[in-house]
Amino acid sequence: MGEATRTVWTRKDLIGIDGLGRDELELILDTAPQFAGVSARKSGIKRVPLLQGRLVVNWFHEPSTRTRTSFELAAKRLSADTLGIAASTSSSVKGETLHDTLSNIEAMHADVIVLRHGCAGAPHILAAAHESHIVNAGDGRHEHPTQALLDAFTMREHIRRVREDPEATLDGVKVTLLGDITHSRVARSDIMCLNALGAEVTLCGPATLLPMEIERMGVRVTYDLREAVHEADVLYALRIQLERQKAGLFPSLREYIRLFRLDNESLKHAPEHALIMHPGPINRDIELAAEVADGPRSVILEQVTNGVAIRMAILHLLVNGG
Ligand code: NCD
């Protein structure tokens, strides 16, 4: 595992990128390739016994396709038992607290709880009070650490391939995040993860969707799409989160599209090699034109493939240590 052998994983939970060191982030990234190999097996079983007999519970209080199925597959490919709890069918609708629900799940000897919740901080509160390993699968607008790790992994793999350098890092790589930064837990986790890994982050979007004083996170901000795409190695479009916007934060979708959509026209100002990324789900033809989402520079489905390997690495490290 190369560099990975230098660090040992000692944390009980994965709650956020905030507070993790570069060595810990790289340990996760360096652990993932062996698991990517398991999933890509053309013959034999796509499974290793590292979590055999363990119980991983997917507990989702918000809609999810990619993240939920990705964790479920990751657990299954590590040979764990899996259980899914959806908020709409759980006792939370009868008024049970998160603590009580978790105590009951733990009474059945669950090992890992993967939690998605609309309230920022929910996984932190549970992690502090319970023994099981908690993984944050998205808490409100706060963090989405496994998405940030799979994004960083996808960028790093690509750069290693293009430069034909298996040790290449994200140092100095220019990443532009576009769109709805304010409502995006992906943006927050990505910024912290990319900063820690040495990348240079630029944010671009309408002023109403960029938090005040965001520069304090060590990023460059521009409201001009041309400037944002110029020189970028990676263009990362975020979903316009219509469901989280109480106020109309931009005059119209049509104006957003005109000023900020990535399409063949705006890509003319980007370097030839720039990658196109998106966490999904895509609002097709709003933040990304179909020709770009499905075009040759897009690695959006590679992100999804890598998500399983990254989550396998995380589950393995949490349960079995470094
Ligand atoms: C993201 C999420 O739910 O935070 N999606 C995902 O996990 N792949 C981004 C989004 O909903 O826009």
Residues whose N, C-alpha, C, O or C-beta is under 5 A from the ligand:
A	BS01	NCD	R66 T67 G138 H144 V186 R239 P279 G280 P281
